[in-house]
């Protein structure tokens, strides 16, 4: 699914066909009334068409009036087409999702331990079902027993199966996914028709999207401008009558349509829908358009250290022996103590010893080796073999172990431990009974390119804060290496909440990611809360976005998409308002030049006749909308610039361009109309 979404072309033939039909259906006045600008244009189209029919019956300027009516209707249709195209992309994605939703059977557990087979649609919240290998999970829920490998490709697009088990942060399962090995018992947490897949389908349906506060504010501005220009145009007829001339109704309507901000009025809805569509293409579902816009205004970004900034597993990077011990001897002992250690840290010690000192893993089964597993009580692990006792673990635990065997740790060892800790690493001390051998330096590996990505965010004016459970020394070192602006060490859930509230009380918008139940309060408090799809149901319901790929670093892309949405709307609004300047010079002189020949000086474009001037402006007004549809759907290319730089860029490119392009376009259309004798 995800791959098909990403490759969907803007001009996909199926979407275009549906958009053409949709643009006709949207002529319904009840739909047009939701957009005051285009509603006025449609009313003007109807009135002009009536005038044309009257002239058809009784004579008049049929060619002129007919052309005005034709292009006014095209203006409305092109505006509808832009919105229908944006909605069509969402509907195409929704159709793809619907194909993955089939009516499945569920094995519901009832009293007495019996299992009955029922349709999945009859399941209710709280029901317990058992799902075996090869069966589809019948609804959203939490695993209460068992562990299984689950194919979630219908939701995430990823072919690799994931493990789902009871307890922890991997217990949430999604209806419509398939168990491919073992079995699990699932407690249903959703009602029929309200599963995660149902919500996904509803969310990607552009038509179901509500207007955001910024959109509402823009619609109010457009409505006010429309009302002002409507009053202006209405007063022109008495003014013309006083001046001893007459302005035909089609000319007044053409003037009104050209003066009101039809370009942005036609595209504003498509821009918002396309913004959510771009998130879907990145496999992120936004619960509302408000969340997408909030992402564009984010001031503070909270990121977990593990799995987001770092790779998630510490790796051995250095062997630091004490005096009297060679590095090879320390590496050999550390490797022996790690051969049975299946943790990523343990495996990295084995690999480092092999890489640095060519010490290969050994078969110890015939040598009577006894491995000592790590425990939370001892905080050590190791190996007993042939009279040797080797241990590795936390510095204080090894110090106690050495002391029990009559030894003592040296100030040199303490200094090495302190140095490793201050550098942001984790010191793992290795000892053989009473003899300390040295320290294995375990380090959190910062993901490649993170410093550059945080620099990009800083250029946007966004402050980044790393959240970690590490001690302050380790946190400070990793924060410095990654390039974040600040960090919160030894963080507990209440600490995250307090940090978010402090930022919000300072007037800032906050974004964060999370996947666990303990993250749910902070996700709900944040202005943009991105929950991982692999996380718990509580986390997904608390956030206002869900990342289907469960990639915590995607929050950076989400912020960029939000900013791109705001930039696109701002740029096209600037372009639309700037367009009106050229239209004034085209239409106003044409309307009054007969009564007031002095106004000919305003005909700076030297348009041929009053009729060609008005027609050229109306045609340009319609054509520019369809020319801007790809830009509205794709969005303005985002660059991490400050607000001042973005404003200057918008004014230069879309403000100045919005003035120049209509002058060129209207003049070119005028030349064509005169050449083909349509004006």
Secondary structure, DSSP 8 states (H G I E B T S, - for coil): -HHHHHT--TT-HHHHHHHHHHHHHTT-HHHHTTSHHHHHHHHHHHHHHHHHHHHHHH-S-HHHHHHHHHHHHHHHHHHHHHHHHHHHHHHHHHHHHHHH----EEEEE-GGG-EEEEEGGG--TT-EEEEETT-B--S-EEEEEEEEEEE-HHHH---S-EEEESSTTS-EE-TT-EEEEEEEEEEE-S-TT-SHHHHHHHHH-GGG----HHHHHHHHHHHHHHHHHHHHHHHHHHHHHHTT----HHHHHHHHHHHS-HHHHHHHHHHHHHHHHHHHHTTEEES-HHHHHHHHT--EEEEETBTTTEEEEEEEEEEEE-TT--HHHHHHHHHHHHTT--SHHHHHHHHHHHHHH-------GGGT-EEE---TTT-EEEEEETTEEEEEE-HHHHHHHHHHTT----HHHHHHHHHHHHTT-EEEEEEETTEEEEEEEEEEEE-TTHHHHHHHHHHTT-EEEEE-SS-HHHHHHHHHHHT-SEEE-S--HHHHHHHHHHHHHTT--EEEEE-SGGGHHHHHHSSEEEEETTS-HHHHHHSSEEETT--GGGHHHHHHHHHHHHHHHHHHHHHHHHHHHHHHHHHHHHHHTTT-GGGGGG-TT--S-HHHHHHHHHHHHHHHHHHHHHHHHH--------HHHHHHHHIIIIIHHHHHHHHHHHHHHHHHHHHTT--
